[in-house]
Amino acid sequence: MTFLVPALLLALPLAALPVIIHLIHLYRRRQVKWAAMMFLRMAQRMNKGLSRLRQILILAFRVLAVAAILFVITRPMAGGLLGLTGGVPDTVIVLLDRSASMEQQNLATGTSKRAAGIAKLSQALRDTVGTRSKLVLIENAHLQPQLLEKPESLVDLPLTGPTDTTADVPALLQGALDYITTNQTGRTDVWVLSDLRQSDWDAASGRWQALRGAFTSLKGLRFHLLTYAQPVSQNLAVSVERAVRRETADKAELLLDLRITRDAATATPTELPLRFVINDVSTTMKVEMKDSQLVLQGHAIPIDKTTKRGSGRVELPADASPSDNVFHFVFDEPAVLRSVIITEDETEAGPLQAALEAAADPTRKYAATVLPVSRAAEIAWDDTALIIWHAALPKADDLITQQLRNHLNSGRSILFLPTEAPNNETFGGLHWGAWSGDSKPASVEWWRNDSGLLANTRSGTSLPVGELEVTRRCEILGEGTPLARLAENKPLLMRADIPGDGNAWFLGTLPGSGSSSLARDGVVMFAMLHRALNEGASTLGKAQQREAVATDTLNDWKRAGEAMLSSEQSLRAGILTKDDKLIALNRPLREDRSETLGKTALAELFAGLDHHIIEDQVENETSLASEIWRTFLFFMALALLGEALLCMPGKREVRPSAA
């Protein structure tokens, strides 16, 4: 419980006034001994216990009545979590999920989950802690602590506005942990505002165990989870997987591969108006959606033959989730999908080069180069999408290490393969351990099929990862995100947790027949390599498709349409231009997945920590904290009523008259 006027709590000793008055009144009387009263005093002693109990109860009720009226004038606050806070903390840290899925709206009011949660939290913090606690904001886009002067700033701050990004909740919690340990914040309340999307919380990540252990060692720390997990019904989402310009002798057209998805529970055939806007010229067509998804491959839209490059978008009708109703795209002459293999072993490089040069997309050109480590400086960094590093990990202060990091910062990809004699160097928090192998090949017992290199195909078919045979495995050590595991939770494929647009993976085996069946079976290796290549190719060429993410490299680009702060424009979907380059920013497609964490799974993530969960909804207008002085008025009335009943004289006996 907290109080809006806590200074008046100093008046609580006044609740003892009835006792003081009673004692003064008791000792003020003058005793006069009178022999005739002896028998009355003897009778009084016989009933002394009951009389004293009655007096004590009367005094107790009077004290409670005075205390209740004092609590009324201090204006106590309770309700939701704030009734459990037990006072004002030294620091309040707000961890805000402002990802694309948080823009789900109440169609009647137009209020999003993000806006509703921020408004409630701001009001509750204003009424309970005000400016008495240090208020710190950490949001998912920048992950930088921001000190706020007052809780009301949460509503108007650009850092709490909408984005089309995804959220990394473990990274948010790591940011809070770093701030607490660095600044010695004392007693701290951590508020987490999120819609509990599984893709954002990444409950299978190995980071949660380390976070729980670190938070458990801190004293005076409490977590308050304000969640908005209600699903949106009949939601539609659109995405464009490819945009290619094709020209013949007679015409020019734009070929689009697009996908429309909706809730699997909705199976009613629906006719949808689909709007295409290309270089500000719009057309509309109607499509019929019968299942949970509709895929249009090679949908042709005629364009002028003089239009060699440009931008556009696909729009769906408005619904409760506006962030997934629009998808932007750009088109131009496609860049060559170039990859470089750094290795000293040509036998291992052969299958890799053959897979990377095979055309997964007949409209694109592919090129793969094999170089020894001594010639790594020859890598054409600006034109290379994927680097396969089958060599000893470089030292932290080597030039090549900085070049690899710059490669990742540019949104490109790196796949690390182990050598026969791994060293102890680390890259992205991961490093190689020792080789091991059994006479009986091991199989993959778990892999992540919802996203990443081993995700299911476009049609939903699973890759045959479980059929792989691994005869030799190099241990992967360090903190990262596992994508595939062998028996006993031994990681086979891990993604390094490196901030930025690029991706770095560690594969704990080799494709050759002496280590695994990757090269022999081919399907998994081909899909894995080309997905890594496509991830890195998103930033190649003059027309690029990118996911909305915090980056300083786009601050000086010009945005088509609405203007916004330069630090925020990389976080919102749209078209950016600079010189002769085009970039289409869109939400990460994993934001379209509606699966959320249940209350039991959420409690397991915070097991051993002082936490409380508030399940809220956008439609709920009840405040997180409210004044409860009326409750104390009720207690005061009960106390006065009890005191009055005890003070009532006993009923007199009616004696018969002498007549």
Residue pairs with C-beta under 8 A, 6 or more apart in sequence:
1 76
1 77
1 78
1 83
1 85
1 86
1 628
2 76
2 77
2 78
2 82
2 85
2 87
2 88
2 128
2 129
2 625
3 9
3 74
3 75
3 76
3 77
4 74
4 75
4 76
4 77
4 127
4 627
5 73
5 74
5 75
6 74
8 70
8 73
8 74
9 70
9 74
11 70
12 67
12 70
14 66
14 70
15 63
15 64
15 66
15 67
15 70
16 63
17 66
18 59
18 62
18 63
18 66
19 59
19 63
22 55
22 59
44 51
54 646
57 642
57 646
58 643
58 646
58 647
61 639
61 640
61 642
61 643
61 646
62 639
62 643
64 635
64 636
64 639
65 636
65 639
65 640
65 643
68 632
68 633
68 635
68 636
68 639
69 632
69 636
71 629
71 632
72 629
72 632
72 633
72 636
75 627
75 629
76 627
76 628
76 629
76 632
77 127
77 128
77 625
77 626
77 627
77 628
78 625
78 626
78 628
79 622
79 623
79 624
79 625
79 626
79 628
80 124
80 614
80 623
80 624
80 625
81 224
81 612
81 614
81 624
82 124
82 128
82 624
82 625
83 625
84 612
85 128
85 189
85 222
88 128
88 129
88 132
88 133
89 129
89 133
89 186
89 187
89 188
89 189
89 220
89 222
90 133
90 134
90 185
90 186
90 187
90 188
91 133
91 134
91 135
91 136
91 180
91 183
91 185
91 186
91 187
91 188
91 189
92 125
92 129
92 133
92 134
92 135
92 136
92 188
92 189
92 190
92 191
93 136
93 137
93 138
93 145
93 176
93 179
93 180
93 185
93 188
93 189
93 190
93 191
94 121
94 135
94 136
94 137
94 138
94 154
94 191
94 193
95 138
95 139
95 169
95 172
95 173
95 175
95 176
95 190
95 191
95 192
95 193
95 194
96 114
96 118
96 137
96 138
96 139
96 140
96 160
96 193
97 114
97 139
97 140
97 167
97 169
97 172
97 192
97 193
97 194
97 195
97 200
98 114
98 139
98 140
98 141
98 160
98 161
98 162
98 163
98 165
98 167
99 140
99 163
99 165
99 166
99 167
99 195
99 197
99 200
99 591
100 163
100 164
100 165
100 166
100 323
100 324
100 548
100 587
100 588
100 591
101 195
101 197
101 200
101 321
101 323
101 591
102 112
102 113
102 114
102 117
102 162
102 194
102 195
102 228
103 112
103 113
103 114
103 162
103 321
103 322
103 323
104 112
104 113
104 195
104 228
104 232
104 320
104 321
104 618
105 111
105 112
105 113
105 320
105 321
105 322
105 618
106 112
106 116
106 320
106 618
106 619
107 319
107 320
108 619
109 618
111 618
112 162
112 618
113 195
113 228
113 618
114 160
114 162
114 193
116 228
116 616
116 618
117 193
117 226
117 228
117 616
118 154
118 155
118 160
118 193
119 155
120 226
120 616
120 623
120 624
121 151
121 154
121 191
121 193
121 226
121 624
122 151
122 152
122 154
122 155
123 151
123 623
123 624
123 625
124 623
124 624
124 625
125 135
125 151
125 154
126 150
126 151
126 152
127 625
128 625
129 135
129 151
130 150
130 151
131 149
131 150
133 189
134 147
134 185
135 147
135 148
135 149
135 150
135 151
135 153
136 145
136 146
136 147
136 148
136 179
137 145
137 146
137 148
137 154
137 157
137 159
137 160
138 144
138 145
138 146
138 172
138 175
138 176
138 179
139 146
139 159
139 160
139 172
140 163
140 165
140 166
140 167
140 168
140 169
140 171
140 172
140 200
141 159
141 163
141 165
141 549
141 550
141 571
142 159
142 550
143 168
143 171
143 172
143 175
143 499
143 550
144 175
145 175
145 179
146 157
146 159
148 154
148 157
154 160
158 565
158 567
158 568
161 568
162 323
162 572
163 548
163 568
163 571
163 572
164 323
164 548
164 571
164 572
164 573
164 585
164 586
164 587
164 591
165 547
165 548
165 549
165 550
165 571
165 587
165 588
166 199
166 200
166 547
166 587
166 588
166 590
166 591
167 194
167 197
167 200
168 200
168 202
169 192
169 194
169 200
169 201
169 202
170 201
170 202
170 205
170 207
170 208
170 211
171 497
172 192
173 192
173 211
173 215
174 207
174 211
176 190
177 211
177 214
177 215
179 185
180 188
180 218
180 221
181 214
181 218
186 220
187 220
187 221
188 218
188 220
188 221
188 222
189 222
189 224
190 221
190 222
190 223
190 224
191 224
191 226
192 223
192 224
192 225
192 226
193 226
194 200
194 201
194 225
194 226
194 227
194 228
195 227
195 228
195 229
195 596
196 227
196 228
196 229
196 596
196 597
196 602
197 591
197 593
197 594
197 595
197 596
198 593
198 595
198 596
198 597
199 450
199 451
199 590
199 591
199 593
199 595
201 597
201 605
202 481
203 597
203 601
203 605
204 448
204 482
205 481
206 479
206 480
206 481
206 482
207 479
207 497
208 605
210 479
212 605
212 606
212 607
212 608
212 609
215 221
215 609
216 608
216 609
221 609
221 610
222 610
222 611
222 612
223 606
223 609
223 610
223 611
223 612
224 611
224 612
224 614
225 602
225 606
225 611
225 612
225 613
225 614
226 614
226 616
226 624
227 602
227 613
227 614
227 615
227 616
228 616
228 617
228 618
229 596
229 597
229 615
230 617
230 618
231 263
231 594
231 596
232 319
232 320
232 321
232 594
233 263
233 266
233 320
234 262
234 263
234 266
234 319
235 262
235 263
235 319
235 320
235 321
235 324
235 594
236 260
236 261
236 262
236 272
236 316
236 317
236 319
236 324
236 325
237 260
237 261
237 262
237 316
237 321
237 324
237 325
237 592
238 258
238 259
238 260
238 274
238 314
238 315
238 316
238 324
238 325
238 326
238 327
239 258
239 259
239 261
239 327
239 586
239 589
239 592
240 256
240 257
240 258
240 314
240 327
240 329
241 257
241 258
241 259
241 458
242 255
242 256
242 257
242 361
243 254
243 255
243 256
243 312
243 329
243 330
243 331
244 254
244 255
244 331
244 334
244 363
245 252
245 253
245 254
245 255
245 303
245 307
245 308
245 309
245 331
245 332
246 252
246 253
246 254
246 255
246 300
246 363
247 253
247 305
251 302
251 305
252 302
252 303
252 304
252 305
252 307
253 300
253 301
253 302
253 303
254 278
254 300
254 301
254 303
254 312
254 331
255 298
255 299
255 300
256 276
256 296
256 298
256 299
256 301
256 314
256 329
257 295
257 296
257 297
257 298
257 299
258 295
258 296
258 299
258 314
258 327
259 293
259 294
259 295
259 296
259 458
260 272
260 274
260 287
260 289
260 293
260 294
260 295
260 316
261 292
261 293
261 592
262 289
262 292
262 293
263 292
263 594
264 292
266 292
267 290
267 291
267 292
269 288
269 289
269 290
270 288
270 289
271 286
271 287
271 288
271 289
272 286
272 287
272 288
272 289
272 316
272 317
273 284
273 285
273 286
273 317
274 284
274 285
274 286
274 287
274 314
274 315
274 316
275 282
275 283
275 284
275 314
275 315
275 316
276 282
276 283
276 284
276 285
276 301
276 312
276 313
276 314
276 315
277 312
277 313
277 314
277 315
278 301
278 303
278 310
278 311
278 312
279 303
279 307
279 310
279 311
279 312
283 301
287 294
287 296
295 458
303 310
308 332
308 333
309 330
309 331
309 332
309 333
309 542
309 543
309 582
310 330
310 331
310 582
311 328
311 329
311 330
311 331
311 560
311 575
311 582
311 584
312 328
312 329
312 330
312 331
313 326
313 327
313 328
313 329
314 326
314 327
314 329
315 325
315 326
316 325
316 326
317 325
318 325
319 325
323 573
323 587
323 591
324 587
324 591
324 592
326 573
327 573
327 586
328 573
328 574
328 575
328 584
328 585
328 586
329 545
329 584
330 543
330 544
330 545
330 575
330 582
330 583
330 584
331 543
332 541
332 542
332 543
332 582
333 541
333 542
334 363
334 364
334 365
334 541
335 383
335 537
335 540
335 541
335 542
336 364
336 365
336 366
336 367
336 383
336 540
337 364
337 365
337 366
337 367
337 385
337 533
337 534
337 537
337 540
338 366
338 367
338 368
338 369
338 380
338 383
338 384
338 385
338 540
339 356
339 366
339 367
339 368
339 369
339 384
339 385
339 386
339 387
339 388
339 533
340 368
340 369
340 370
340 371
340 379
340 380
340 384
340 386
340 387
340 388
341 349
341 352
341 353
341 356
341 368
341 369
341 370
341 371
341 387
341 388
341 390
342 371
342 372
342 373
342 376
342 379
342 387
342 388
342 389
342 390
342 391
343 349
343 370
343 372
343 373
343 388
343 390
343 391
343 417
344 372
344 373
344 390
344 391
345 390
346 370
347 512
348 390
348 417
348 510
348 511
348 512
349 370
349 390
351 511
351 512
351 518
351 519
351 525
352 368
352 388
352 511
352 525
352 529
353 368
353 370
355 522
355 525
355 526
355 529
355 530
356 366
356 368
356 386
356 529
356 530
356 533
357 366
357 367
357 368
358 366
358 526
359 366
360 526
360 530
371 378
371 379
373 391
373 392
376 400
377 400
379 387
379 403
381 403
381 406
381 407
381 410
383 540
384 407
384 412
384 536
385 412
385 413
385 533
385 534
385 535
385 536
385 537
385 540
386 412
386 413
386 414
386 415
386 529
386 532
386 533
386 535
386 536
386 537
387 404
387 407
387 412
387 413
387 414
387 415
388 414
388 415
388 417
389 404
389 414
389 415
389 416
389 417
390 417
390 419
390 510
391 419
392 419
392 421
392 422
392 423
392 425
393 416
393 422
393 423
393 425
393 426
393 427
393 431
393 432
394 400
394 401
394 404
394 425
394 427
395 401
395 425
396 425
396 426
401 427
404 414
404 427
407 414
407 502
408 414
408 498
408 500
408 501
408 502
408 503
408 504
409 500
409 501
409 502
410 501
410 502
410 539
411 500
411 501
411 502
411 536
411 538
411 539
411 546
412 502
412 536
412 539
413 502
413 503
413 504
413 505
413 532
413 533
413 535
413 536
414 502
414 503
414 504
414 505
415 504
415 505
415 507
415 529
415 532
416 427
416 430
416 504
416 505
416 506
416 507
417 507
417 510
418 432
418 435
418 474
418 507
418 508
418 509
418 510
419 432
420 435
422 431
422 432
422 433
422 434
422 435
422 474
423 432
424 431
425 431
426 478
427 496
427 504
428 480
428 496
428 497
428 498
428 504
429 478
429 479
429 480
429 496
429 497
429 498
430 476
430 477
430 478
430 479
430 480
430 494
430 496
430 506
431 477
431 478
432 474
432 475
432 476
432 477
432 506
433 474
433 475
433 476
433 477
434 474
434 475
435 472
435 473
435 474
435 475
436 472
436 473
436 474
436 475
437 471
437 472
437 473
438 471
441 469
441 470
441 471
441 517
442 469
442 470
442 471
442 473
442 486
442 487
443 466
443 467
443 468
443 469
443 470
443 486
443 487
444 465
444 466
444 468
444 470
444 484
444 485
444 486
444 492
445 466
445 485
445 486
445 487
446 484
446 485
447 454
447 465
447 466
447 483
447 484
447 485
447 493
448 454
448 455
448 482
448 483
448 484
449 455
449 456
449 462
449 463
449 465
450 456
450 590
450 593
451 590
452 483
452 495
452 531
453 483
453 493
453 505
453 527
453 528
453 531
453 532
454 463
454 465
454 483
454 484
454 493
454 524
454 527
454 528
455 463
455 531
456 462
456 463
457 463
457 527
463 523
463 524
463 527
464 521
464 523
464 524
465 484
465 524
467 517
467 521
468 516
468 517
468 518
468 521
468 524
469 516
469 517
470 486
470 492
470 509
470 515
470 516
470 517
471 514
471 515
471 516
472 509
472 510
472 514
472 515
472 516
473 486
473 490
473 492
473 508
473 509
473 515
474 508
474 509
475 490
475 508
476 491
476 492
476 494
476 506
476 508
479 497
480 491
480 494
480 495
480 496
480 497
480 506
481 494
481 495
481 497
482 491
482 493
482 494
483 493
483 494
483 495
483 505
484 491
484 492
484 493
485 491
485 492
486 492
491 508
492 507
492 508
492 509
493 505
493 506
493 507
493 508
494 505
494 506
494 508
495 503
495 504
495 505
495 506
496 504
496 505
496 506
498 504
500 551
501 539
501 546
501 547
501 549
501 551
502 536
503 532
503 535
503 536
505 532
509 515
509 516
509 518
510 516
510 518
511 518
511 519
511 525
512 519
513 519
513 520
518 524
518 525
519 525
538 544
538 545
538 546
538 547
539 546
542 580
542 581
542 582
543 581
543 582
543 583
543 584
544 581
544 582
544 583
544 584
545 583
545 584
545 586
546 583
546 584
546 585
546 586
547 585
547 586
547 587
547 588
548 570
548 571
548 572
548 573
548 585
548 586
548 587
548 588
549 570
549 571
550 570
550 571
551 570
552 567
553 570
554 569
554 570
554 576
554 583
555 566
555 567
555 569
555 570
556 566
556 578
557 569
557 576
557 577
557 578
557 583
558 576
558 577
558 578
559 569
559 574
559 575
559 576
560 574
560 575
560 576
560 577
561 574
561 575
562 574
564 572
569 576
570 585
572 585
573 585
573 586
573 587
574 584
574 585
575 582
575 583
575 584
575 585
576 582
576 583
576 585
577 583
597 605
599 613
599 615
602 613
603 611
603 613
614 624
